[in-house]
Amino acid sequence: MGKKIVFVGAGAVGCKVGGHMLANGEDVTFIDGWPEHVNKINSDGLYMTGNTPEEEITVKGRALHLTDVQKLANEEPVDIAFVSMKSYDTQWATQLIKPYLAPDGFIVSLQNCMNEEFIAAIVGWGKVIGTIAAKISVQMPGPAHVHRNGPIMGDSHTVFRVGEPHGRVTPRAEEVARMCGYCDSYMVTTNLWGERWTKLVMNASSNPMSAASGLSSTDISQDADLRAVKIHLAAEAIEVGRAAGFNLEKLHGIDCGEWLKAVSGDKAAYKKIEDDYIAMGKKGNPDGRPSMGQDMQKGRRTEIDFMNGLVCMKGKELGILTPVNDGIVEAVKMAEKDGSKASPELVKGLIP
């Protein structure tokens, strides 16, 4: 028999990954708090689109509203629960699904930021796996519709990196990676924490830029002043991550040390990073926004405290100054309170 899988959080990433699992015969149940979304999945299926005709498919699926999760008590226990929620919803989502896990069942954190510790505090470290989804770039245009803004990466970039907190390769990590592979390229990593912080660097230099400026990723990539802020945000996060002992991976195929060189005046390193930002901005949907930019459009709370806020907090612990990250946190919070204040000018003056 196949494994019983649930996605606690049927947002863009959860639907994209879970939808491809459904399309390949896996037993998947979505759990979400958006009634229209849940109802439409149950009645019409999950509609998935992308930048190519081949990505357009509809899969029949089952979804439960949060108020109906107790129905799982009358079914076989859950083998794998993917928590795919905003970071600030991690703890209650874990508590929600904990009673329905099989004795050897476990939770996969398919999220931004670093939430494995929150999950482990509730179910124990033995029931936690982390999964990073890098450059998946998805959004929800409407209920039961998930759209991928970016291209399918395939061999050009490994999208899913699945890892155990203890760093060893296990059969269950390989199984999770295989399932994520229905969607795009995958690997099992022995460097979960380094991968996590590397992804945090990527997110911290892109997500708040869209949220505070109100611009798409493409528009940001074409503005020299905004690119400069991105480079400084990443460099600060890299410095903090290295000081904290994380073994950072390459960013877009470029060694993280190049960002530190760039902000120290190395023109060649700066140009290499700028060229990469410009090239990436020309791929995929020109109106696409990272998750925090989408949150701002929808008037939702952002993950800024768990993303750049974490960089600032760790920086203070280690005695490392993070002025640009401090500034972007304040800029995003200002835009959260009043969306009309989101503008490029809110961001451009952040470099000391």
N, C-alpha and C positions, 0 to 999 in steps of 0.2 A: 504494500500500500504506500502511496505517496505521503509526503509530510503535509500536515495541516498548517497553513500559513495565514497569518492575519497581518494587516497593515493598520496600525493605530495611527491614523492620520492619512486621509486620502486626498492630500494636496497634490501639487504638481509632480513632485519627485515620487511620492508614494504611488500615485496613479500610473506614472510612466513605467516605473520598475515593476509594480504589481500587474499592470496591464499586459506587459510582455510575458510575465510568468503565466498569466491566464491563457494567453495566446498559444503557449507551449504546453498546455495541459496540466499545469500545477493547480492545486486546490487552494484558492486564495479568497479570503474574505476581507473587505474593506470596512473600517470603522471610522466614522466622521460625524462632525457636529453640524454640517450644512444640510438641512432637510431636503432642499431641492436637488442637491447633488446626489445624496443617497437614493432618493426616489427615482431619479433619472437613470442611475446606474442599474437599479433593479428592473426598471421598465424597458429601457432602450439599450442598455449596455454602455460601455465606456468607449468613447470616440477619441482616437489618437491621431494626431496629424503632425507634420513636420515640414521640412523644406523640399521634400521630394514626394512624388505621387505614391511611391512604394511605402511611405511611412503612414499613409492614411488607412487605418483599419478600425473596425469596431469589434470589441470583444464583449461577450456576455459575462456578467459578473454578479456577485452578491455583495451587498453593502448593508451594514447595520448602523442605525443612528446610535449615538452615545447612550440614549435611554433604553436601547434594546440589547445592550451587550450582555446582560444577564442571561439571555437565551443560550449563550455558549455553555452554561452550566448543564444543559441537557444534551450536550454533544460530546464527541470525542475531544480530549484536551488538545491544546494548541502546542505544536512542536516548535514553530519558529514565529516569533512576534517581531515584526519590524516597527520600531517607533520612528515615525517620520513626521514629527511635529516641530514647531518652533521650539527653540531651546528653553524658553520660559514655561513651556507646557510639558517638559520632559517628566517631571516628577509625578504629577497627577496621572499622566498617561501610563506611566509604568505601574502605578498603584492600580489603575483600572484593569490592566490585563493580567497582572500577577496571579490572581486566584484561578485563572483558567489555563495556566501553563502545565504541560505534562511534567512528570518528575525529572525527565532529562531535557525538558524544553528550555529555550533560552531566548533572550531579547537581542535584537540587532539594532544598534543606533545608526539609522540612516538619516543623518542630520548634519547641519553646519555646526561649527564650533566644537567644543569638547565636553560632551555630556555623559560619557561612560561612567564617570565617578558618581553622578547623580543616580544613575540606574543601578549601579552596583550597591549603593547604600540601601536600596530597597530590596533587591533580589539576590545580592551577593555577586562577587566577581566571577564565580564559576558559571554564571548565567548571562554573561555579557560578551558581545562581539561588537566591534566597530566597523563601519563601512563608510568610506569617503567616496562621494560622487563628484568628480572634478570635471568641469566643463560640460555638464549635462544640459544646462540652460533651458529650463522648461517653465511654462506658465499655464494658468487655467483661464481660458477666454470665457468660459461659462460652465454651468453644471455639467458634469460627466463629459467634459471635453478638455483634454490635455494636449498642449502644442509644444513641440520642441523648437526653440528659436535657433539653436546652433546646429552645425552639421554633425552627422554621425562620425565619430572620431576613428573607430577601427584601429588599424595598426599605427596611425599617426600619433595617438595619445591614449594611454590607459585611463579610462574613465572611472572604473570601480576598483578600489583598493580595499580589500577585506582583511582584517587582522584581529588576532587575539591580543588582549591586554598584556599577556605574559610574553608575547613575541614568538611563540612557536607555531609552526604550521600544523593544523589539525584537520581531521576529516570534516568536521562541521564547518570550519572556515572555508574549506575547499568547496563544500556543498553550497554555501551561501554565495560564494564567488561565481560558481557555475550558474546559479539561478539569476544573479544580476547580469550575467553574460548574455542572457536572452535579449537584453536591451542594448548593450554595447560592450566594448573591450573591458577585460577584467584581469585581476591578479590577486594572489594572496600575498600579503606583505608581512614581514617580520619586524617592521618598523611602524607600527600603528601610531605611536605618539609623534614621531617625526613627520609622518604623513599628515596627521591631524593638524600639527602646527603649520606645516607647509600650506595646507588648504586654508587655514586661518589667515595666513599672510595674503593669499590670493583674494579671499573674501574681504579682508579688512581694507584692501587697497582698491576694491571695486564696488562692493555693495553700498557703503555709506556715500561714496561719490555720487551715485545715481540718486540716492535718497535725498541728499542735501542740495544737489544742483537741479534736480527735476529732469535731468537729461538721460537719454538712452546710453548704453555702453558705446555705441558707435560714435555718437556726438562727443562723448567725453574723450574718446581715443583720438579725435581729430583736433583737439584744442591743446596747444603746447603748455599753457598754464595749468590746465587740469591734469595733463600727463605728469607734470612736475610734482603736483600734490600726490598723485598715485605712487610715484616713485619714492617719495619721502615716507608715506604711510607704510609701504612695504618694507623699506629699509629699517625703520624703527621696529617693526614687528619681527624682522629677521634678527636684529641685534638682541632683542629681548629673548626670542626663542633659543638662540645659540647660548646665551648666558644661562638660560634655564636648563640647559643640557640636552635639548632636543637635537636629534640628528636630522637636519632638514634635507629634503630632496630638492631636485632642480625645479625651477619655476619656468614653465613653458620651454623646457629644455635648456635653460640658462642657469648656471650656478648662482646660488643665492648671494654669494660674495660680490657679484657684479653690482647688486643694488647698493651695497655698502661703498663700493668704489665710486659709483655714480654720484652719490650725495657728498662724497669727499672731493669731487672735482675732476674725476676721471672722465674725460669727454668721450672716449671710445666706448666705455662701459655704458655711459648715459645714452649714447646713440643706439647701441645694440638693444637696450631695453625699449627705448622710444620706438624704434623700427618694429619691434615685436608687438607693442601695444597697437600701433597703427595697423599692422597687418591683421591682427586678431579682430580689430574693430570692423574690418571690411567683410568678415565672414558671418554668415547667418542672417538673421532678421535685423535690419538696421534700426528698427524701433524696439528691439528687445531690451529688457531691463533685468538686472539681477534681482534676487528675491527681495532685498530690502527696498529697491526702487519700486517693485510691484506692491509691496506693503504700503508704501507711501501713497501710491495711486488709489489704493482701496481704503485708505484711512485707518489702517491697522497698526498695531504696535510693532515696532521693529526689534531686531535682535542686537541692537547696538551695544547694550551692556554686556552681552555674552561674546561679542566679537571684538571690536576695538576697545571696549571697556575692559576686556580681559587683558589685552596688550598693555593698557595703562596700569591696571592693577599689578600685573607681574613686573612691569617696569619699576614701579614704586618699591616693590618687595626687593628688587635686585639693585636698586639705586641707579637705574637707567632713566634718563629723561625721555619723554615721549610727547613733545609739544604738539606735533601735527596730529597724532591720534587723539590727544586731549581735546584739540580744537574741533576735530571732526565729530567727536562724541557730542559736544555742545551744539554744533551746527545741526546734526541730525535731530537732536531733542528739540531744538528750536523749530525745525520744520515739522516735526511730529505734532507740536502744539498748534501750529498755524501753517498749513500747507502752502499758503501764498508766499511764505518767506523762502521757500526752496528756490534757489537760483544759483547760477555759476559763481556769482559774486560772493555768495555766502561761503564758498570753498576756496576761491583763488588766493585769498590773503592769509592762508593758514601757515605758510612756510615762514619761519622766523627770519 
